[in-house]
Amino acid sequence: MSKHLRTLRKLAAAAIAVLIMLGLFACSGSYRILSEKQTESMAARNAYDSEQQRTVVEAALSLVGRVSYFWGGKYYSVGECPDWGTPREVTSPGHSTSGTVIPFGLDCSGFVTWCFCQTGAGKESVLETVGDGTWNQWFNSEPIEKSEARLGDVAFSKEYPGSKSNHVGIVVGFIDGEPVIAHCTPSENTVVVSTCGDTFVYFRSFSLFPTD
């Protein structure tokens, strides 16, 4: 390799590092996090089949960057929780934050449940049709192909049975035909909108929205 080529590669690597530090090249794992401008542009192209579907997607987008990730965090009422952001002990076991005091928010499945609660269906109805926790949300939904995904469908990183943990998000739009996912992730400690990458592999539907 020539000295000139090595120098160019070093400069490129340094440039990428600067962009990451500035937050201009935001990515986590295999997916790419959309900027606010990109998210707004994507959402403006959404065509909804029902007001219920619109409500779920717009609820998901409303929390981007505004709610902290909180292991075991749930909220089942219409509207935002007045305790979000308030220091609270993580009482659910099995997470690196268990037993610590951090700002209250939602975990990934709690985020999905809250979004569906915004339709006004009520806690019991949402828990019966959508479920609480990734396990219940998986088994309350039906498998679909990625190419069949619609607004308001859900995407998982792993499948059940066979996994001890999982991550779930909501399809909130499309870019070049590819689903874009809103999810509350511990890696960013908030709700983000991202591409699927190789994180969101399994697509499922709660069959709550009209198909015609």
PEGIHU-V892067 format. One line per field, one symbol per residue. psi: psi as a letter, one per 20 degrees, with the letter a starting at -180 (. if undefined). Layout:
psi = ???
//
This chain:
psi = pqhgghgghghgghgggggghijiloqocirppqrgghgggghiipoqirhgggggghgghhjpjipqpoojpqpjrprqpiipippqpoiprjqhipirorpqcqaghhggggghhiijhqgggghhhgrpqhghhgiirqqrqhiiprpirqpqhrqqriqirrpqrpojaqokipqpppqophhikaprprrhbjgohpprqikiqqi.
//
